[in-house]
Amino acid sequence: MIPRRTVMKGLAGVPLAAVLADPRLARAAADELQQVSLPTADGRTVEAALALPDRIEDPVPGVILVHEWWGLNDQIKSVARELAQQGFATLAVDLFGGEVAETPERARELTGAVKPEQAIATLTGWVDWLEKRQETSSQVGVVGWCFGGGWALRTAIHAPVDAAVIYYGNVDVPVDDLQKIDAPVLGHFATKDQHITESMVNTFQERMREAGQPLELYWYDADHAFANPTGARYDAGAAAVSWTRTLAFLVEHLRTARGQGRADPTEQPVQTETKAETDAADEVPDAGAVTAPQ
């Protein structure tokens, strides 16, 4: 058996995709995070996992991560650790009260049991908490996958975040709600996705334009959950390209003064990646070094 200290030391040079795909490495990465709790405005106590950069000389931007329908598992915590290494104070929140689903059936039950008003209270509470940390600046973004992608969008509606990233999440939101967003939004969607359909995303794009909101949107020749290396629909090329874009987006909007560098909402970029284009990421230095889960 390899000593845990040896595993931890070796993680520094391991690509995130490899960590996420290996339960042992993901567990070791997750163990680095600090468990934190927060009393919410509606009288509950919620928990999350915090990852901080190794060195913090000046306050750093914060990022909230919202898990997919499996819950706050080691894979999501590993992404938090990776973002911390990239210089972000990263908080992986838990909307399932500590439970991690082992089957799709249980995941479906857990997502169905989430009460919207409680989820909003949890997410807005954590945004406020992260903004007030001594280690963090006033800049906070949110990233979510699948179930969490929809909640990342809704966090941007209800909390003063500075950037929001959606991975194939439910974006069926009325224009009136979208008008409340005060942050640029980045969306990653899959052409083969039977859940988050092209029709839904196109409607979302039109509503964002009508609401006057900046939106950067990309299509990938892949399926739902293409960024999860533990799943059958994982697409390494699409995962690498989308994650590179996510990191660039967070750097652009969280390391600049609030309101600067925002896209013109009337010129929303939309791009579709072909299989050949995403495969080409393997030829770009470091393009495949990191990825992210479903």
C-alpha positions in Angstrom: 0.0 0.0 0.0 1.4 3.4 -1.0 1.6 5.8 2.0 -0.8 8.7 1.9 2.0 11.3 2.2 3.5 9.8 -1.0 0.2 10.0 -2.8 -0.3 13.6 -1.7 3.1 14.7 -2.8 2.7 13.1 -6.2 -0.7 14.8 -6.9 0.9 18.1 -7.6 2.1 16.8 -11.0 -0.9 14.7 -11.9 -3.4 16.1 -14.5 -6.9 16.7 -13.1 -8.5 14.3 -15.6 -6.3 11.5 -14.2 -7.2 12.4 -10.6 -10.9 12.5 -11.3 -10.8 9.1 -13.1 -9.0 7.4 -10.2 -11.0 7.0 -7.0 -7.9 6.7 -4.9 -6.3 10.0 -6.2 -9.7 11.8 -6.0 -10.0 10.7 -2.4 -6.5 12.0 -1.6 -7.3 15.3 -3.3 -10.6 15.6 -1.5 -8.9 15.0 1.8 -6.9 18.3 1.4 -10.1 20.4 1.6 -11.4 22.0 4.8 -15.0 21.2 5.9 -16.9 24.4 6.8 -20.4 25.1 8.0 -22.8 28.0 7.7 -26.1 28.8 9.5 -28.6 29.9 6.8 -31.2 32.7 7.0 -33.9 30.1 7.1 -32.6 28.4 10.2 -30.6 25.4 8.8 -26.9 24.6 9.0 -25.3 23.7 5.7 -21.8 22.4 4.9 -19.3 22.8 2.1 -15.6 22.0 1.3 -13.1 24.8 1.1 -9.8 24.8 -0.9 -7.4 27.6 -0.7 -4.2 28.4 -2.7 -1.0 27.3 -0.9 0.2 30.9 -0.8 -2.0 34.0 -0.4 -0.2 37.3 -0.3 -3.1 39.4 -1.4 -6.8 38.6 -1.4 -7.7 36.2 -4.2 -10.9 35.7 -6.2 -13.5 33.2 -5.0 -15.3 30.5 -6.9 -18.4 28.5 -5.8 -18.8 25.0 -7.3 -22.2 23.4 -7.5 -22.2 19.6 -7.9 -24.1 17.5 -10.4 -26.8 15.1 -9.4 -24.5 12.6 -7.7 -23.9 15.1 -4.9 -20.7 16.6 -3.4 -18.3 13.7 -4.2 -14.6 13.5 -4.3 -14.5 14.4 -8.0 -16.1 17.8 -7.4 -13.7 18.4 -4.4 -10.8 17.5 -6.7 -11.9 20.3 -9.1 -12.0 22.7 -6.1 -8.4 21.7 -5.3 -7.4 22.3 -8.9 -8.9 25.7 -8.9 -7.2 26.6 -5.7 -3.9 25.7 -7.3 -4.9 28.1 -10.1 -5.2 30.9 -7.5 -8.9 30.8 -6.6 -10.4 30.4 -3.1 -12.8 27.6 -4.1 -15.9 26.4 -2.2 -17.6 23.2 -3.2 -21.2 23.5 -1.8 -23.5 20.7 -0.8 -27.2 20.8 -1.7 -27.9 17.2 -0.6 -27.2 17.4 3.1 -24.1 15.3 3.0 -25.4 12.3 0.9 -23.7 11.2 -2.3 -25.8 9.1 -4.6 -24.4 5.7 -5.8 -27.1 5.0 -8.4 -29.0 7.1 -10.9 -32.3 6.2 -9.1 -31.0 7.7 -5.9 -29.5 10.7 -7.6 -32.9 11.3 -9.2 -34.6 11.1 -5.8 -32.1 13.5 -4.2 -32.5 16.1 -7.0 -36.2 15.8 -6.8 -36.2 16.4 -3.0 -34.3 19.7 -3.3 -36.5 22.6 -2.3 -35.8 25.6 -4.5 -36.2 28.2 -1.8 -33.7 26.3 0.5 -31.2 25.8 -2.4 -31.3 29.6 -3.1 -30.8 30.4 0.6 -27.9 28.0 0.7 -26.2 29.3 -2.4 -26.7 33.0 -1.6 -25.5 32.4 1.9 -22.3 30.8 0.7 -21.6 33.6 -1.8 -21.9 36.1 1.0 -19.7 34.0 3.3 -17.0 33.6 0.6 -17.0 37.3 -0.2 -16.3 38.1 3.4 -13.4 35.7 3.9 -10.1 37.4 4.8 -8.4 35.4 2.0 -10.8 36.5 -0.7 -11.4 39.6 -2.8 -14.8 40.9 -3.6 -14.8 39.0 -6.8 -16.8 35.7 -6.7 -17.8 33.4 -9.6 -19.9 30.2 -9.7 -19.5 27.0 -11.8 -21.9 24.1 -12.0 -22.4 20.9 -13.9 -25.7 19.3 -15.0 -28.0 19.7 -11.9 -25.4 22.2 -10.6 -25.3 24.0 -13.9 -28.9 25.0 -13.5 -28.2 26.1 -10.0 -25.2 28.1 -11.0 -27.4 30.1 -13.3 -29.9 30.6 -10.5 -27.2 31.7 -8.2 -26.3 34.5 -10.6 -29.9 35.5 -10.6 -30.2 35.7 -6.8 -26.6 36.7 -5.7 -24.1 39.3 -6.7 -21.6 37.1 -8.4 -19.1 38.4 -11.0 -19.1 35.4 -13.4 -21.2 32.3 -13.9 -20.3 29.1 -15.8 -22.9 26.5 -16.9 -22.0 23.0 -18.0 -25.1 21.5 -19.7 -27.5 22.7 -17.0 -31.2 23.5 -17.1 -31.4 27.0 -18.5 -35.2 27.2 -18.9 -35.5 30.5 -17.0 -38.0 33.4 -17.7 -36.6 36.7 -19.2 -37.7 38.5 -16.0 -35.4 36.4 -13.9 -32.5 36.7 -16.4 -32.7 40.5 -16.2 -31.6 40.2 -12.5 -28.2 38.8 -13.5 -25.3 41.2 -13.0 -22.5 39.0 -14.4 -21.3 37.6 -17.6 -22.3 34.0 -18.3 -20.4 31.2 -20.0 -22.3 28.1 -21.3 -21.0 24.7 -22.5 -23.6 22.5 -24.2 -23.6 19.3 -26.1 -25.2 18.7 -29.5 -26.1 15.1 -28.7 -27.6 16.0 -25.3 -31.2 14.6 -25.0 -31.8 16.3 -21.7 -30.6 19.9 -22.2 -31.8 20.2 -25.7 -30.8 22.5 -28.5 -34.3 24.0 -28.4 -33.9 24.9 -24.7 -30.5 26.4 -25.2 -31.5 28.4 -28.2 -34.5 29.8 -26.3 -32.1 30.7 -23.4 -29.8 32.5 -25.8 -32.7 34.6 -27.2 -34.0 35.4 -23.7 -30.5 36.4 -22.6 -30.2 38.7 -25.6 -33.7 40.1 -24.8 -32.6 40.7 -21.2 -29.5 42.5 -22.4 -27.2 40.0 -20.7 -23.7 39.1 -21.9 -23.5 35.4 -22.8 -20.6 33.4 -24.2 -21.9 30.0 -25.5 -20.2 27.0 -27.0 -21.6 23.8 -28.5 -19.5 20.6 -28.5 -20.0 17.5 -30.7 -20.5 15.4 -27.6 -23.2 14.1 -25.2 -24.5 15.2 -21.8 -21.9 14.8 -19.1 -19.0 15.0 -21.6 -16.8 16.5 -19.0 -17.0 13.6 -16.5 -14.1 11.2 -17.0 -15.8 8.5 -14.8 -18.8 8.3 -17.2 -19.5 6.5 -20.4 -20.2 9.7 -22.3 -16.9 11.3 -21.4 -15.2 13.2 -24.3 -11.6 14.1 -23.5 -11.3 16.7 -26.3 -14.5 18.5 -25.4 -13.7 18.3 -21.7 -10.2 19.8 -22.2 -11.3 22.6 -24.5 -14.3 23.6 -22.3 -12.2 23.6 -19.2 -9.5 25.8 -20.8 -12.2 28.2 -21.7 -13.7 28.1 -18.2 -10.3 28.9 -16.6 -9.8 31.8 -19.1 -13.3 33.1 -18.4 -12.8 33.1 -14.6 -9.4 34.8 -14.9 -10.8 37.5 -17.2 -13.8 38.3 -15.1 -12.6 37.6 -11.5 -9.2 39.2 -11.7 -10.3 42.5 -13.1 -12.4 45.3 -11.6 -16.1 44.6 -11.4 -17.9 45.5 -14.6 -14.7 45.8 -16.8 -14.1 43.6 -19.8 -17.7 42.4 -20.2 -19.0 41.3 -23.5 -21.5 43.3 -25.5 -24.8 41.4 -25.1 -25.8 42.2 -28.6 -22.7 40.3 -29.9 -23.1 37.0 -28.1 -20.5 34.6 -29.4 -21.7 31.1 -30.3 -19.4 28.4 -31.5 -19.8 24.8 -32.3 -16.9 22.4 -31.9 -16.6 19.5 -34.3 -15.1 16.2 -33.2 -12.0 17.0 -35.2 -11.6 20.4 -33.5 -11.9 19.0 -30.0 -9.6 16.1 -30.9 -7.0 18.7 -31.9 -6.8 19.8 -28.3 -4.5 16.8 -27.8 -1.9 18.6 -30.0 -2.0 21.8 -28.0 0.4 22.0 -25.1 -1.4 21.6 -21.7 -4.8 21.7 -23.4 -5.6 18.3 -22.0 -4.0 18.9 -18.6 -7.2 19.6 -16.8 -10.9 18.7 -17.2 -14.0 18.7 -15.0 -16.7 16.3 -13.9 -20.3 16.0 -15.0 
